[in-house]
Amino acid sequence: MSSKPAPRKGPAPSPGAVVPSRSAYGPQPAPRAAGRRPGQKPPASLSLPEDAAPASKPAKKRRPRAKGGEARLRLVEVVFFHHYDIGRSADLKKIAAIIPAHDDLGLVKRRDTPASLQLPRPLVVQLGEGECVDAGDFECVSAQGKIYDDAAITIMMRVKIRVPLRELHTIRERRITSGGREITIGDYAEENFRRLFEAIKPAVSGIPEGSDFDRETYAAYCVIDGEEWPGDLIASDREYIAALLSGEDPNTQLHEAQVAATIGRSFSYRRSDLAIFDLDRCFIVDPSRDYEDLLLIIEHANYQLLELRVLDALLDRWLEEAERDMRLMYSGDKKTRRKLGRSVAEKSAHIQALRVDALFILENLENSSKIIGDYYLGQIYDRLCAIFNTEGWKWSVERRLEALQTVYDMLKNDMNERKILVLEVTFIAVCVILPLIQIFQVMIT
């Protein structure tokens, strides 16, 4: 289901839109024990970690400074998601026999995640193992690949680095050494994708011509140290964080309304964590490093967006083809219409296959919303869907499918009517002309 690159993600919702939430928004929401509901005793397995935030807010401490008066160095983990659509379907069993992949262990449920939550289960493969990589400025670099049964691949790059907060925008351009070459993290992700694709290519069907696959990218900046409260950290560099999330130059002077719209909708589960989401990036503060479930929801939302966008672009090409067929049907000569008649049946069958693909994608989208439900992760998922305009993509796919089906139903009906007309003329010729010929022969004899 690949096509040429289509427009990026849908527009974010208006600044006035409100996402319903059971947890408080903002930098310092009310505390709540993980996984508890009112009146329920906390199980022993859900006790707070030792490094959880204190019950009362301590007095502010002066920020430690790096040597030479420079800004404080912070330990940051950045997770880069690269999603690719490489075809129509993939045989996961065959892929597992080709490469050393294993089933995804799924979501480790913490917080108040329902036990019924089930997300797509891809194959997982560790990338770059045994490869000589110099991490450069990074403390560590790791790569992981995920392969879905509808021929989607996710390459997840994770790096840790100590940098001042105002240098987060430089991480994308920092280089590592791989195979004797200095490359960026994005280039390294692309190389891993190409190697993985070549390895699993025999098990993938519907691969498009060329090598320009549809893709989505997303980056999660996770601050995993610090003694400040998350709200204080955001407030100290709110203009820079807003520019970082918006993809703007850090020196850009954003209007206060834009800054407020970008960082004003935050999510917090504990008093010590905070997450802000935007179109291509998010900013997470969590010294306890308990954000793996957030990363999984981010990956899932981007994966669904990619599938919807690819399907929408494919239907757009089919609508252009349907328009040409309509013109040939009503303005072409008899020979052209005869050729068209043979292809319409094939195209109608292909459209039915597209409808099945769209049905499963849309059904998975609905199931994700229902299964996640009114829980904390559901709020994160709803926020991402609103930013990505998932409903708009869904409506576009449904509308194009209906239009495409209508066009080819009209073509089939018109062609059937022409065939019926030919049959009627033939029947008249057999029933009227042949008796006249026989009478004429009798009169002659």
LOMAR-328949 format. One record per residue (C-alpha): z, y, x. Coordinates in steps of 0.25 Angstrom, whole numbers, padded with zeros to 4 digits, always signed. Layout:
# LOMAR-328949
ZYX...
END
This chain:
# LOMAR-328949
+0000+0000+0000-0002+0010+0011-0011+0022+0011-0013+0035+0019-0001+0043+0020+0003+0050+0007+0011+0063+0005+0026+0062+0010+0038+0060+0001+0039+0067-0012+0046+0081-0013+0061+0081-0013+0067+0085-0027+0071+0099-0030+0084+0104-0023+0090+0105-0037+0089+0090-0040+0102+0082-0040+0104+0068-0036+0115+0061-0044+0126+0056-0035+0139+0049-0037+0143+0053-0023+0145+0068-0020+0134+0076-0013+0137+0086-0002+0144+0085+0011+0158+0081+0007+0157+0072-0006+0170+0066-0011+0174+0053-0004+0171+0039-0010+0174+0026-0005+0162+0017-0001+0158+0008-0012+0169+0012-0022+0168+0016-0037+0180+0022-0045+0191+0012-0047+0186+0002-0037+0194-0002-0025+0187-0001-0011+0183-0015-0005+0188-0017+0009+0173-0018+0014+0170-0004+0009+0182+0003+0017+0178+0016+0024+0175+0015+0039+0185+0020+0049+0176+0032+0052+0175+0037+0037+0178+0051+0034+0193+0055+0033+0199+0058+0019+0200+0073+0022+0191+0082+0029+0196+0085+0043+0196+0099+0049+0182+0102+0055+0181+0099+0070+0173+0107+0080+0160+0100+0083+0160+0093+0097+0149+0099+0105+0140+0092+0115+0140+0096+0130+0134+0110+0133+0138+0116+0120+0127+0108+0113+0128+0104+0098+0136+0091+0095+0128+0078+0097+0128+0069+0085+0126+0054+0084+0114+0053+0074+0106+0041+0069+0092+0044+0064+0085+0033+0056+0070+0035+0055+0063+0027+0043+0048+0025+0045+0042+0018+0032+0028+0012+0032+0019+0006+0021+0010-0004+0028+0004-0012+0017+0006-0018+0003+0015-0030+0006+0022-0037+0017+0026-0052+0018+0040-0051+0023+0042-0066+0025+0029-0066+0034+0034-0054+0042+0048-0060+0044+0040-0072+0051+0032-0062+0060+0043-0053+0065+0059-0054+0067+0062-0047+0054+0074-0050+0044+0078-0046+0030+0084-0033+0028+0099-0034+0026+0099-0023+0015+0109-0013+0012+0123-0014+0017+0130-0009+0004+0141+0001+0007+0145+0013-0002+0143+0010-0017+0130+0003-0015+0128-0007-0027+0127-0022-0023+0114-0023-0031+0106-0013-0022+0094-0020-0017+0083-0013-0008+0070-0019-0003+0073-0029+0008+0063-0028+0020+0062-0036+0033+0069-0029+0044+0065-0030+0059+0071-0023+0071+0061-0016+0079+0060-0012+0094+0069-0023+0098+0067-0027+0113+0059-0014+0115+0063-0005+0126+0066+0008+0120+0073+0020+0127+0080+0027+0116+0080+0040+0123+0089+0051+0117+0093+0040+0106+0106+0032+0107+0098+0020+0100+0085+0018+0093+0082+0006+0083+0070+0002+0075+0070-0007+0062+0058-0011+0053+0059-0015+0039+0047-0022+0032+0046-0022+0016+0038-0032+0008+0029-0021+0003+0024-0018+0017+0033-0006+0020+0039-0005+0034+0051+0004+0038+0054+0007+0052+0068+0012+0054+0072+0019+0067+0086+0022+0070+0091+0031+0082+0104+0037+0086+0105+0049+0094+0116+0060+0098+0110+0074+0095+0114+0087+0090+0113+0088+0075+0102+0099+0076+0093+0090+0085+0091+0079+0074+0077+0084+0072+0073+0080+0086+0077+0065+0085+0063+0062+0079+0056+0067+0092+0066+0061+0102+0059+0050+0110+0062+0036+0114+0055+0027+0124+0048+0015+0119+0039+0007+0128+0039+0017+0138+0034+0028+0129+0043+0040+0123+0041+0040+0108+0049+0046+0096+0056+0037+0086+0045+0039+0076+0035+0034+0086+0044+0022+0089+0045+0019+0074+0030+0019+0072+0028+0010+0084+0038+0000+0078+0031+0001+0065+0018-0002+0071+0023-0015+0078+0030-0020+0066+0018-0017+0057+0009-0025+0067+0019-0037+0067+0020-0038+0052+0005-0034+0048+0001-0049+0045+0012-0049+0034+0008-0036+0027-0003-0035+0017-0011-0023+0012-0010-0016+0025-0019-0003+0024-0030+0001+0034-0026+0009+0046-0012+0011+0051-0008+0024+0044+0003+0018+0035+0011+0026+0025+0025+0029+0030+0038+0037+0026+0048+0042+0036+0063+0046+0035+0074+0049+0044+0089+0048+0043+0098+0057+0052+0112+0051+0052+0123+0058+0059+0133+0047+0063+0144+0055+0070+0152+0068+0068+0165+0072+0063+0161+0083+0053+0160+0081+0038+0145+0079+0035+0145+0091+0026+0149+0100+0038+0139+0093+0047+0128+0097+0037+0133+0111+0035+0133+0114+0050+0118+0111+0051+0113+0111+0037+0100+0119+0040+0096+0110+0052+0099+0097+0043+0091+0103+0032+0079+0105+0042+0080+0092+0048+0080+0085+0034+0068+0093+0030+0060+0090+0042+0060+0105+0046+0061+0111+0060+0076+0113+0063+0074+0128+0066+0068+0130+0052+0076+0139+0044+0077+0132+0030+0081+0140+0018+0095+0137+0013+0089+0132+0000+0081+0121+0008+0093+0118+0016+0102+0116+0004+0091+0107-0003+0090+0098+0009+0104+0096+0013+0111+0099+0000+0110+0085-0006+0119+0076+0002+0124+0063+0000+0138+0058+0004+0146+0045+0001+0158+0047+0011+0163+0060+0015+0158+0057+0029+0144+0055+0026+0132+0063+0021+0117+0061+0019+0106+0071+0016+0092+0066+0012+0078+0073+0013+0064+0069+0012+0062+0063+0026+0076+0064+0032+0090+0062+0029+0103+0067+0036+0115+0057+0036+0129+0060+0041+0138+0047+0042+0147+0045+0053+0151+0031+0048+0136+0027+0049+0136+0021+0035+0122+0026+0031+0113+0013+0032+0112+0012+0016+0107+0026+0016+0096+0023+0026+0092+0011+0018+0091+0019+0005+0083+0030+0013+0073+0018+0018+0072+0013+0004+0068+0026-0002+0058+0029+0009+0052+0015+0007+0050+0017-0008+0044+0031-0006+0034+0025+0004+0030+0014-0005+0028+0024-0017+0020+0034-0008+0011+0023-0003+0009+0017-0017+0006+0031-0022-0004+0034-0011-0011+0021-0014-0012+0024-0029-0018+0037-0025-0029+0031-0017-0032+0021-0029-0033+0033-0039-0043+0039-0030-0051+0026-0030-0049+0025-0045-0055+0039-0047-0067+0035-0039-0069+0022-0047-0068+0031-0060-0079+0040-0055-0088+0028-0051-0086+0021-0065-0090+0033-0073-0100+0040-0064-0106+0028-0055-0118+0020-0058-0118+0006-0064-0118-0001-0050-0106+0007-0046-0099+0004-0059-0102-0011-0057-0095-0010-0043-0084-0003-0048-0082-0013-0059-0079-0024-0048-0069-0015-0041-0061-0010-0053-0055-0024-0056-0051-0025-0041-0045-0012-0041-0037-0014-0054-0031-0027-0048-0027-0019-0036-0021-0008-0045-0012-0019-0052-0007-0023-0038-0004-0008-0035+0004-0008-0048+0012-0020-0044+0015-0013-0031+0019+0000-0038+0027-0008-0048+0036-0014-0037+0038-0001-0029+0042+0007-0042+0051-0005-0046+0058-0005-0033+0060+0010-0034+0066+0008-0048+0075-0003-0043+0080+0005-0031+0084+0016-0040+0091+0006-0050+0098-0002-0040+0103+0009-0031+0108+0016-0044+0119+0027-0044+0125+0024-0031+0126+0032-0018+0114+0026-0012+0107+0028-0025+0109+0043-0024+0103+0042-0010+0091+0034-0015+0089+0044-0027+0090+0056-0018+0079+0050-0008+0070+0046-0020+0071+0061-0025+0068+0066-0011+0056+0057-0010+0052+0059-0024+0051+0045-0027+0050+0047-0042+0038+0055-0040+0031+0045-0031+0034+0034-0041+0028+0042-0053+0016+0045-0044+0014+0030-0042+0016+0026-0056+0006+0037-0061-0005+0033-0051-0003+0019-0055-0005+0022-0069-0017+0031-0066-0024+0020-0058-0022+0010-0068-0028+0019-0079-0040+0022-0071-0043+0008-0068-0040+0003-0082-0050+0014-0087-0061+0009-0077-0059-0006-0081-0060-0002-0096-0072+0006-0094-0079-0006-0086-0074-0016-0096-0081-0007-0107-0094-0007-0099-0093-0022-0098-0091-0024-0113-0103-0014-0116-0112-0023-0107-0107-0035-0114-0110-0029-0127-0124-0025-0124-0126-0039-0118-0121-0046-0131-0130-0037-0139-0142-0041-0131-0139-0055-0132-0136-0055-0147-0148-0045-0151-0159-0046-0141-0160-0061-0139-0162-0064-0154-0173-0054-0154-0180-0060-0143-0179-0074-0150-0184-0068-0163-0196-0062-0155-0199-0075-0148-0199-0082-0162-0209-0072-0168-0218-0074-0156-0218-0089-0157
END
